[in-house]
């Protein structure tokens, strides 16, 4: 349920890059886009007109038109276009028609386009949708295109993200992770020390949050991360030595771990370290509108590639920490993820050209210099190293955070099995039931296991 | 013959539009009996989708949400419409202006902007909570508490009583004043006049409005979609039937199931419309 599914936006801007199936962010910009959907169809119609006019440019032999679609905002559009312009200049025979929109409607439109046999050549693919498409033969296996794309430069984490049973159905558009941001100005104002981000425990987080809430008289709540965002849950689950999804595509989390996750937040909510039930109302999803930027929270979890936006919204007062518990847990919980993959449609009329464009976006430093880290740190380690110096300070902070993680020995994570995209919906419902005390954490945990297992096993 | 041709010419846009309806109409009827994931060809599975619906707790939840919404908000919004129409029917000055003002919300009610506005009005720091605060009532999380979210949308629906109101108003003006005068001479109270003159003479219009509102209400989508970013939350408390249908079709790739849901909704609406028609002979008065 943009949906599907969907976490609450307050804390959940975390979910703006979210693989998991949920709604789009609701803000003015997106609404404009929603209302502009009708307009978006117009270029399509125009294209038809050309077709009827007697042979598209494809047949004439002097050029190829690729259709590329992705989700994001105007800033990302500008940066992406800059990269594409470089490619088109070097490949005058290739024209790229771009369409972009918000993540919620994007997902629906992509499915419809496949159904209508009008799949785009190159598309942004959500991690949780990858196998929904790939298992049904809709995506091109890139491993057969070794001449057109070089995947050897991908960092190990990036390569793992892209691979399904030996086939490669997508290349990470960039790499990111989740990180904990803390308002340094609040910490100072309320006389609470910012914990050491590399070694802090969940108890340290609770103590920090409690101190802020108490000192501010709950004007500012100490912390407010999202219980129902899968990326947050995943770290916790991995720290307990389990996997949300196992290698053979099953649900790997235990009821006890889920219950502990609900209890972790429930406990902080009871003492006031975490806001009361109903506090997050999902109005606004951008960094500017986030609760931390509004000064109602002192800390939350965000995707690292959004750090620049959040830090600007908080006037540069944010510190970027790791998720708590990394040094105390059974094993490391953090993992390297990607905001989305780039995939090529199996039915693309120009697979070679589409793959070459993908190669350019992945391996050419020029492309990454143009796009920056709007989709995360470049998947190729060499490219990432090369563009580092040109990044803005906040992007550099996020990039170094991620490269730090990459350099460490993190347990491998496995991608969503088919049906996995429904899990975000179940968690969203159950988390609210538990939040409002309509379900005990134990019952909520049991129900989650039952629902999620049923969804995956079909 | 020539005359007929002009008629058909005027009907042409309808025929063309009909093509765009009729094809998907029958396509979805076929898809309802298939397993269709949008990416691969549909596979015939007979009545399996329909059987699955009975085992789907989320579907039952969405039915419950839709029924509660319909059976609470339709009577209340019709009552509000009739009430305001009667107020406006007293020959006040500037009637067209008032009529337009009261009609406005129903033009906007299903729009994204107003549902959003509604969320701010009912937000934790919104004016509703501020108002309740004056009476010492603690702030309620209207939009994020699963116990209240649907109530918020029901109130929105009641507020958008404009179109039935305009129709009621037209109907009220058709009632000859002499009936009221005669009744007044006979000493009938206001309530008595309302019950014995207004209601019976207005019953065909009430009937029409009831059917219209029922059908529209069963098909509610936008409010639930916007309320929770397409999710039907919190905790599925605003997951309207049509919203769940949309999720199944476009998010979960179960287009066959979604088609089966669509046809089931058609049957549900048909049944309730039939019931309303059946009861009509007991309360709808056509003798004038």
Interface residues (C-beta under 8 A of the other chain):
Chain A: X1 X2 X3 X4 X5 X6 X8 X9 X21 X22 X23 X24 X25 X26 X31 X34 X35 X104 X107 X108 X111 X112 X114 X115 X132 X133 X136 X137 X138 X277 X278 X279 X280 X281 X282 X283 X285 X421 X422 X425 X428 X429 X430 X432 X433 X436 X438
Chain B: X37 X38 X39 X40 X112 X113 X116 X119 X120 X123 X124 X140 X141 X143 X144 X145 X146 X147 X226 X228 X229 X230 X231 X232 X233 X234 X235 X236 X239 X243 X244 X247 X250 X251 X252 X253 X255
